[in-house]
Amino acid sequence: MVQLRKKVFIKEVIATDQLGQPCDPISRVAVLAVVQNPLAGTFSEDLSALFEIGGALGANLAGEVVAQLDGTPVSYGKAAIVGANGDLEQGGAVIHPKLGAPMRAAAGGGEAVIPSNAKLGAPGCAIDLPLGHKDDPWSFDHFDTMTLSIPDAPKPDEIVVCLAYADGGRPIPRCGKGPVKT
């Protein structure tokens, strides 16, 4: 069962690149869900409780995030910040086995692996959530990052689970697909 303390939504609408060059607007939306870590302070080979938390959060939050985009989702990513009484593997357990399917469903499918990041952190620490194209893992123009944090989370016995979507790549992308592999 998910013990949700709070959820925070962050929406960005980008209208220029960092140098001020105008671009077509790009919206990026993330939700940060602060949940109780049922395995905090313990070592367990059985991480299934965290698998279930990830699946439940995805089912409950992914559609809500996508609904806040200004356009159709083309990129996505996920991340977790585990409080000090947890273990890095507990973050992986929340974001990997069961979170992906509901995220893909909310995006209307997704052939590419969902980029992810997990770390241990104190309240207020930031995490860089990677974004990548939902269908084309080689679309360099869609490699992007959202830096996310919540001032009072995670507490030592919590995990901050982050889901994000974007309706475009980087502003004025010029990298293309990169060199052909030989």
C-alpha positions in Angstrom: 0.0 0.0 0.0 1.3 3.5 -0.9 1.6 5.9 1.9 1.7 9.2 0.0 2.6 12.3 2.1 2.3 14.7 -0.8 2.8 15.3 -4.5 4.3 18.3 -6.2 3.8 19.2 -9.9 6.3 21.2 -11.8 5.5 22.6 -15.2 7.9 24.5 -17.5 7.0 26.1 -20.8 10.1 27.0 -22.7 9.9 29.8 -25.3 13.5 30.5 -26.0 16.9 28.8 -25.8 19.4 29.9 -23.1 20.6 32.7 -25.4 17.2 34.1 -25.9 16.6 32.7 -29.4 12.8 32.2 -29.8 11.6 28.6 -30.4 8.3 26.8 -30.7 7.0 26.4 -27.1 8.0 23.2 -25.3 6.2 22.1 -22.2 7.7 19.7 -19.6 5.8 18.5 -16.6 7.0 16.5 -13.7 5.3 15.1 -10.6 7.3 14.4 -7.4 5.5 12.0 -5.1 6.8 11.7 -1.5 6.0 8.2 -0.2 6.9 6.2 2.9 9.7 3.7 2.4 8.4 0.5 4.0 11.9 -1.0 3.9 13.7 2.0 5.4 16.3 0.9 7.9 16.3 -2.7 6.8 18.1 -4.9 4.3 15.8 -7.1 2.4 16.3 -9.4 -0.6 12.5 -9.1 -1.2 11.8 -5.6 -2.8 8.4 -6.5 -4.1 6.6 -4.0 -1.8 8.6 -1.3 -3.6 7.8 -2.8 -7.0 4.1 -2.4 -6.1 4.5 1.1 -5.0 6.1 2.1 -8.3 3.3 0.4 -10.3 0.6 2.1 -8.2 2.2 5.5 -8.5 2.5 5.1 -12.2 -1.1 4.1 -12.6 -2.3 7.0 -10.4 0.0 9.8 -11.6 1.2 9.3 -15.2 -2.1 10.3 -16.8 -2.4 13.3 -14.5 1.1 14.5 -15.6 0.4 14.0 -19.3 -2.9 15.9 -19.1 -0.9 19.0 -18.0 1.3 19.0 -21.1 0.4 21.6 -23.8 0.9 19.0 -26.6 1.3 15.3 -27.2 4.0 13.6 -25.1 7.1 12.6 -27.1 9.7 12.3 -24.3 9.7 10.8 -20.8 11.9 10.0 -17.8 11.8 8.8 -14.2 13.9 9.2 -11.0 13.9 8.5 -7.3 15.6 10.1 -4.3 15.9 7.7 -1.4 16.1 9.1 2.2 19.1 8.4 4.4 17.6 5.3 6.1 17.1 3.6 2.7 19.3 1.9 0.1 19.9 2.9 -3.5 18.5 -0.4 -4.7 15.2 0.5 -3.0 15.0 3.5 -5.4 15.7 1.2 -8.3 12.9 -1.1 -7.1 10.4 1.7 -7.1 11.2 3.0 -10.6 12.1 -0.1 -12.6 10.0 -3.2 -12.6 6.4 -1.8 -12.6 6.5 2.0 -13.2 7.3 1.8 -16.9 4.1 0.1 -18.2 1.7 2.8 -16.8 4.1 5.6 -18.0 4.1 4.1 -21.5 0.3 3.7 -21.5 -0.1 7.4 -20.5 2.2 8.5 -23.3 0.3 6.4 -25.9 3.0 3.8 -26.1 6.7 3.9 -26.1 9.3 1.7 -27.7 12.4 3.1 -26.0 13.7 2.4 -22.5 12.6 5.1 -20.1 15.7 7.0 -19.0 16.1 7.0 -15.2 18.2 8.1 -12.3 18.2 7.2 -8.6 20.3 8.5 -5.7 20.4 8.8 -1.9 19.7 12.2 -0.6 18.7 14.5 2.3 15.7 16.8 2.3 15.9 19.4 -0.4 18.5 17.6 -2.5 18.1 17.8 -6.2 18.0 15.1 -8.8 18.6 15.3 -12.5 15.8 13.4 -14.2 16.9 12.5 -17.7 14.4 12.7 -20.6 14.5 10.8 -23.8 12.3 10.2 -26.9 9.6 7.6 -26.1 10.1 5.7 -29.3 13.5 6.6 -30.7 16.4 6.0 -28.3 18.8 7.6 -30.8 17.0 10.9 -31.1 19.8 13.1 -29.7 17.6 16.2 -30.0 15.3 14.8 -27.3 18.1 14.1 -24.7 17.3 16.5 -22.0 17.1 16.9 -18.2 14.9 18.4 -15.6 16.5 19.2 -12.2 13.9 18.5 -9.5 13.7 18.9 -5.7 11.3 19.3 -2.8 12.5 21.4 0.2 11.3 19.0 2.9 11.8 15.6 1.2 12.9 13.0 1.4 12.9 12.4 5.1 15.1 9.5 6.2 12.3 7.0 5.8 10.8 8.3 2.5 11.4 8.1 -1.2 10.7 10.9 -3.7 9.4 9.2 -6.9 9.6 11.5 -10.0 7.8 11.0 -13.4 8.2 13.5 -16.2 7.0 14.0 -19.8 7.7 16.6 -22.5 6.0 17.5 -25.7 9.2 18.4 -27.5 13.0 18.1 -27.3 15.5 20.7 -26.5 14.9 24.3 -27.8 16.4 24.7 -31.3 18.1 21.3 -31.4 21.0 20.9 -33.8 22.6 17.6 -32.9 20.4 15.3 -34.9 21.1 11.6 -34.6 24.9 12.0 -34.4 27.5 10.0 -36.3 26.7 6.6 -37.7 28.1 3.7 -35.7 30.6 1.6 -37.6 
